[in-house]
Amino acid sequence: MTTAPDSKGILTTWTEKTGSVIAPEERLPWPQTIVAGLQHVVAMFGATALAPILMGFDPNVSILFSGIGTLIFFVITGGRLPSYLGSSFSFIAVVIAASAYAGSGPNGNIGVALGGIIAAGALYAVIGLVVMFAGHAWIEKLMPPVVTGAIVAVIGLNLAPIAVKGVSGSGFASFIGLLTVVAVGIVAVAAPGSLRRLPILIGGLIAYLAYVLLANGMGMDKPVDFSGVANAAWFGMPNFTSPVFQPAAMALIAPVAIILVAENLGHVKAIGVMTGRNLDPLLGRAFLGDGIATMLSGAGGGTGMTTYAENMGVMAVTKNFSTALFVVAALFALVLGFSPKFGALIGTIPGPVLGGLSLVVFGLIAATAGRIWVENRVDFSSARNLVTVGVTLTVGAGDLALKFGGFTLGGIGTATFGCIILYHLLAGLERTEA
């Protein structure tokens, strides 16, 4: 594996190339690059729009900041690390807890959540600076695969009750929710070519159309109201929101930075494998870029940001790793963010469809832990690993909160810090058999 080439300038410059494999510092001719960049917009859209809806945030604002965040990431990494930043699902559980969000409609206490998101971004950025000066080896020692897998699984399990609630309102809601799950699953395994990379978007669209047909066309449930879409302007300013810095909420949400570090670490290493390059020297910059993007997003009403596996999937299929693609995708996201009509259309997505998508997404988050453990050959015959994972999953799924005076650490935070502490405590005490 080679080290990523370093250009003399601050930012990489792209060399035009036509071929089967396009490196980060290369690009196809601009017309082809623009079309390929649009494909990345589609790839990120389903999850980036869904996450803010599940937290009661404005999806327009979050999509706008996904574009801004991607450009920030591009500049800080010198244009050498192909990645798109989108809404992170890791924030959902703690944001809902901190803001006491009811689960539908706008989040009336969004400011408190935004203050916590900024705190998480600040912690993330500080970790990035430390890694830039001290290297990344300490992170892998602090959070080996058995720990990162357990923390990732906790996110999905902690969110499970929210997904189930979304499809439990009525028999019709359950039907639409399960139809959504089946549609997403069929697209993921049976759709032709690159369409398999867009199961959330396409499966959600199928379920949406089914709901409109049955509810609007046949009167089986509350119809979708499209009047807001008709009345919305094509272009206008997003509804920005100012953060509120409440210590308890900040302490609850800030630990998500640890999860983002583990996630980004895995993504950078995966891109390194795909490109055949050692991208580890860029890890500190990647953390810093993501952290700053998250802080800026939180300052304006957007969700926390993270690098997106969906776009990594597109790169794996197309073999096009040009960072120019992500500049193009980011610019398109900026345009979408300034379209109230686009936001109004997203707002018409029925609750049961969102519930079905949540069942899939939250389940996939939990299942990702299994992939981490398998790929890294985690040994579950080890009592240390077994106890660490078992306790962590139970604490997170049961949402165990710890109170220290006026401060409360939520289930995901308790599970995250508890997992790291318990693993290293048991590692220090573990005996090897003669």
C-alpha positions in Angstrom: 0.0 0.0 0.0 1.4 3.4 -1.0 1.3 6.6 0.8 -1.1 9.3 -0.6 0.9 11.6 -2.9 1.3 15.1 -1.5 1.2 18.1 -3.9 3.2 21.2 -3.3 0.1 23.4 -2.8 -2.3 23.5 0.1 -5.0 21.9 -2.0 -4.6 19.1 -4.5 -4.9 19.9 -8.2 -6.8 17.5 -10.4 -5.3 16.0 -13.5 -7.8 15.2 -16.2 -7.9 11.5 -17.0 -10.1 8.9 -18.7 -9.9 5.3 -17.6 -11.4 2.7 -15.4 -9.8 3.9 -12.1 -9.7 7.6 -11.2 -7.4 8.6 -8.2 -8.3 11.3 -5.7 -6.0 13.8 -7.4 -7.5 13.0 -10.9 -10.8 13.7 -12.5 -12.8 12.8 -15.5 -13.7 15.6 -18.0 -15.9 18.1 -16.3 -19.2 17.1 -17.9 -18.7 13.5 -16.7 -17.5 14.7 -13.3 -20.7 16.8 -12.8 -22.9 13.8 -13.7 -20.9 11.6 -11.3 -21.1 14.2 -8.6 -24.9 14.2 -9.0 -24.8 10.4 -8.3 -23.2 11.2 -5.0 -25.9 13.7 -4.1 -28.5 11.0 -4.7 -26.5 8.5 -2.6 -26.3 10.8 0.4 -29.8 12.2 0.1 -31.9 9.4 1.8 -30.0 9.3 5.0 -29.1 13.0 5.2 -32.7 14.0 4.9 -34.0 11.2 7.1 -31.8 12.0 10.2 -33.0 15.6 10.7 -36.6 14.5 10.3 -36.3 11.9 13.0 -34.9 14.6 15.4 -37.4 17.3 14.4 -34.8 19.4 12.6 -35.3 21.2 9.3 -34.0 18.9 6.6 -33.3 21.9 4.3 -30.9 23.3 6.8 -29.2 20.0 7.4 -28.7 19.4 3.7 -27.3 22.9 3.3 -24.8 22.3 6.0 -23.9 18.9 4.6 -22.7 20.7 1.5 -20.9 23.4 3.6 -19.4 20.7 5.8 -18.2 18.7 2.8 -16.4 21.8 1.4 -14.8 22.4 4.9 -13.6 18.8 5.0 -12.2 19.1 1.5 -10.2 22.2 2.4 -8.9 20.8 5.7 -7.8 17.5 4.2 -6.2 19.3 1.3 -8.5 17.7 -1.2 -6.7 14.4 -0.7 -9.4 12.3 1.0 -12.6 11.6 -1.0 -15.5 11.8 1.4 -19.0 13.3 1.7 -20.2 14.6 5.1 -23.9 14.1 5.9 -26.2 13.9 8.9 -25.0 11.5 11.5 -27.5 9.0 13.0 -25.3 8.8 16.1 -26.9 11.9 17.4 -30.5 10.9 17.2 -30.9 9.2 20.6 -29.1 11.8 22.7 -30.7 14.7 20.8 -34.2 13.2 21.5 -33.3 12.7 25.1 -31.8 16.2 25.6 -34.6 18.0 23.8 -37.5 15.8 25.1 -38.6 15.5 21.5 -42.1 13.9 21.1 -41.2 12.1 17.9 -43.1 14.0 15.2 -43.2 17.5 13.8 -40.7 20.3 14.5 -38.5 20.0 17.6 -39.6 22.9 19.9 -36.5 22.6 22.0 -34.0 22.4 19.1 -31.7 25.1 20.5 -30.7 22.9 23.5 -29.8 20.1 21.2 -27.7 22.4 19.0 -25.6 23.5 21.9 -24.8 19.8 22.6 -24.0 19.2 18.9 -21.5 22.1 19.0 -20.0 20.6 22.2 -19.6 17.2 20.4 -18.0 19.0 17.4 -15.6 20.9 19.6 -14.5 17.7 21.4 -14.1 15.9 18.0 -12.0 18.8 16.7 -9.7 18.7 19.7 -9.2 15.0 19.2 -8.3 15.8 15.6 -5.7 18.3 16.7 -4.2 15.8 19.2 -4.0 13.1 16.4 -2.4 15.5 14.0 0.5 16.1 16.5 0.6 12.8 18.4 -0.4 10.3 15.8 -3.5 7.9 15.7 -2.1 4.8 17.3 -3.5 5.7 20.8 -7.0 5.8 19.4 -6.8 2.2 18.1 -5.4 1.1 21.5 -8.1 3.0 23.4 -10.9 1.7 21.2 -10.0 -1.7 19.6 -12.6 -3.3 17.3 -14.4 -5.1 20.1 -15.1 -1.7 21.8 -16.0 0.2 18.6 -18.3 -2.6 17.5 -20.2 -2.6 20.9 -20.6 1.2 20.8 -21.9 1.2 17.3 -24.4 -1.6 18.2 -25.6 0.4 21.2 -26.7 3.3 18.9 -29.0 1.0 16.9 -30.4 -0.8 19.9 -31.0 2.4 21.9 -33.0 3.8 19.0 -35.1 0.6 18.4 -38.1 1.8 20.5 -38.4 4.9 18.4 -38.6 2.9 15.2 -41.2 0.5 16.6 -43.3 3.4 17.8 -43.3 4.9 14.3 -45.1 1.8 12.8 -47.4 1.0 15.7 -50.0 3.7 15.5 -52.6 1.6 13.6 -53.0 -1.4 11.5 -52.5 0.7 8.4 -49.4 2.3 9.8 -47.9 -1.1 10.6 -48.7 -2.3 7.0 -47.0 0.8 5.5 -44.1 0.5 7.8 -43.5 -3.2 7.0 -44.1 -2.5 3.3 -41.3 0.1 3.5 -39.0 -2.5 5.1 -39.7 -5.0 2.4 -39.3 -2.4 -0.4 -35.9 -1.3 1.0 -34.8 -4.9 1.3 -35.8 -5.8 -2.2 -33.9 -2.8 -3.6 -30.9 -3.6 -1.6 -30.6 -7.2 -2.8 -32.3 -7.3 -6.2 -32.1 -3.9 -7.9 -29.9 -3.7 -11.0 -26.4 -2.2 -10.9 -25.7 0.9 -8.8 -29.4 1.2 -7.8 -28.6 -1.3 -5.1 -26.6 1.4 -3.4 -29.7 3.6 -2.9 -32.1 1.3 -1.0 -33.3 4.0 1.5 -34.1 6.5 -1.2 -35.7 4.1 -3.7 -37.4 1.9 -1.1 -38.7 5.0 0.7 -40.1 6.4 -2.6 -41.9 3.2 -3.3 -43.5 3.2 0.1 -44.4 6.9 -0.2 -46.2 6.3 -3.5 -48.0 3.3 -2.0 -49.2 5.5 0.9 -50.4 8.2 -1.4 -52.3 5.6 -3.6 -54.0 4.0 -0.6 -54.6 7.1 1.6 -55.2 9.9 -1.0 -56.6 7.7 -3.7 -58.6 5.2 -1.7 -59.3 7.0 1.6 -57.7 4.3 3.8 -55.9 6.8 6.1 -55.1 10.5 6.5 -54.2 11.8 3.1 -50.9 13.6 2.3 -51.4 17.3 2.2 -49.5 18.8 -0.8 -50.7 22.4 -0.3 -47.5 23.4 1.5 -45.5 22.2 -1.5 -47.6 24.2 -3.9 -47.4 27.4 -1.8 -43.6 27.2 -1.0 -41.2 29.3 -3.0 -38.6 27.6 -5.2 -35.8 29.6 -3.6 -35.4 31.3 -0.3 -33.4 31.5 2.9 -33.4 28.4 5.2 -34.9 28.6 8.7 -31.7 28.9 10.7 -31.9 28.4 14.5 -29.5 29.6 17.2 -28.0 27.2 19.8 -28.7 27.3 23.5 -25.8 26.2 25.7 -27.2 24.1 28.5 -24.5 22.2 30.5 -26.6 19.1 31.0 -27.5 18.7 27.4 -23.9 19.4 26.3 -22.6 16.7 28.6 -25.2 14.3 27.3 -24.5 14.9 23.6 -20.7 15.6 23.6 -19.7 11.9 24.1 -21.0 11.2 20.6 -17.7 12.5 19.4 -16.1 9.3 20.6 -18.5 7.4 18.3 -17.7 9.7 15.4 -14.0 9.1 15.8 -14.5 5.3 15.6 -16.7 5.7 12.6 -14.4 8.1 10.7 -11.4 5.9 11.6 -13.1 2.9 9.9 -14.1 4.9 6.9 -10.7 6.4 6.3 -9.1 2.9 6.5 -11.8 1.5 4.1 -11.1 4.2 1.6 -7.4 3.5 1.9 -8.0 -0.2 1.1 -10.1 0.8 -2.0 -7.5 3.3 -3.3 -4.5 1.1 -2.4 -3.1 4.0 -0.3 -2.1 4.6 3.3 -4.4 7.4 4.3 -3.7 7.2 8.0 -1.6 10.4 8.0 -4.8 12.3 7.1 -6.8 10.9 10.0 -6.1 14.0 12.2 -7.2 16.3 9.5 -10.3 14.2 8.8 -11.3 14.4 12.5 -10.7 18.1 12.6 -12.6 18.8 9.4 -15.6 16.7 10.6 -15.5 18.4 14.0 -15.5 21.9 12.6 -18.3 21.0 10.1 -20.3 19.7 13.0 -19.8 22.8 15.1 -20.8 25.1 12.2 -23.9 22.9 11.4 -25.0 23.1 15.1 -24.5 26.8 15.1 -27.1 27.3 12.4 -29.7 24.6 13.1 -28.2 21.6 11.4 -27.4 18.1 12.6 -24.0 16.7 13.5 -21.9 15.6 10.5 -20.1 12.4 9.7 -18.4 10.8 6.7 -20.9 8.8 4.7 -20.6 5.0 3.9 -23.3 5.5 1.2 -20.9 7.6 -0.9 -18.1 5.1 -0.2 -20.3 2.5 -1.7 -20.6 4.5 -4.9 -16.9 4.9 -5.1 -16.4 1.2 -4.7 -18.8 0.5 -7.6 -17.5 3.2 -10.0 -13.8 3.1 -9.1 -13.9 6.9 -9.3 -12.2 8.3 -6.2 -11.8 11.9 -7.4 -12.3 14.5 -4.7 -13.7 16.8 -7.4 -16.9 14.7 -7.2 -17.5 15.8 -3.7 -17.0 19.5 -4.5 -19.7 19.1 -7.2 -22.0 17.2 -4.8 -21.5 19.8 -2.1 -22.4 22.6 -4.5 -25.6 20.8 -5.5 -26.5 20.3 -1.8 -26.1 24.1 -1.3 -28.6 24.7 -4.0 -31.1 22.2 -2.5 -30.7 23.8 0.9 -31.9 27.2 -0.4 -35.1 25.7 -1.9 -38.2 25.9 0.5 -40.2 23.9 -2.0 -37.8 21.0 -1.7 -38.0 21.2 2.1 -41.8 21.3 1.9 -41.8 18.1 -0.2 -39.6 16.3 2.3 -42.1 17.4 5.0 -44.9 15.4 3.3 -43.3 12.1 4.0 -45.8 10.1 6.0 -45.0 9.0 9.5 -45.4 5.2 8.9 -42.9 5.5 6.0 -40.4 7.2 8.3 -41.0 4.5 10.8 -40.3 1.7 8.3 -37.1 3.5 7.2 -36.1 3.8 10.8 -36.6 0.1 11.4 -34.1 -0.6 8.6 -31.6 2.2 9.3 -31.4 1.6 13.1 -31.2 -2.2 12.5 -28.4 -1.7 10.0 -26.5 0.4 12.5 -26.7 -2.3 15.1 -25.8 -5.0 12.5 -22.7 -3.0 11.5 -21.2 -4.1 14.8 -21.2 -7.7 13.6 -19.4 -6.7 10.5 -16.7 -4.8 12.5 -16.2 -7.9 14.8 -16.1 -10.4 11.9 -13.7 -8.3 9.7 -11.4 -7.8 12.7 -11.7 -11.4 13.9 -12.8 -10.4 17.4 -12.4 -13.5 19.7 -15.6 -14.0 21.6 -14.2 -17.0 23.4 -12.3 -14.4 25.5 -14.2 -13.7 28.7 -13.0 -10.1 28.6 -14.5 -9.4 25.2 -17.7 -11.3 26.0 -18.4 -9.5 29.2 -17.5 -6.1 27.8 -19.9 -6.5 24.8 -22.7 -8.1 26.8 -22.8 -5.4 29.5 -22.4 -2.6 27.0 -25.3 -3.8 24.9 -27.6 -4.3 27.9 -26.7 -0.8 29.3 -27.3 0.9 25.9 -30.5 -1.0 24.9 -32.0 -0.5 28.4 -31.0 3.2 28.3 -29.3 3.2 31.7 -28.8 6.8 32.8 -26.4 7.8 35.6 -26.9 10.8 37.7 -24.1 12.8 39.3 -25.7 15.7 41.2 -27.3 17.9 38.6 -25.7 16.1 35.7 -27.2 13.1 33.9 -25.3 10.8 31.6 -27.7 9.2 29.1 -27.8 5.5 28.0 -25.5 5.9 25.0 -23.0 8.0 27.0 -23.0 5.5 29.9 -22.6 2.6 27.5 -19.7 4.4 25.6 -17.6 5.3 28.5 -18.5 2.2 30.4 -17.4 0.0 27.5 -14.0 1.7 27.2 -13.4 1.6 31.0 -14.6 -1.9 31.5 -12.6 -3.3 28.6 -9.3 -1.8 29.8 -10.0 -2.7 33.4 -10.6 -6.3 32.5 -7.6 -6.2 30.1 -5.4 -5.2 33.1 -6.7 -8.0 35.2 -6.9 -10.8 32.6 -4.8 -13.9 33.3 -3.4 -16.1 30.6 -3.7 -19.8 31.1 -0.4 -21.7 31.3 
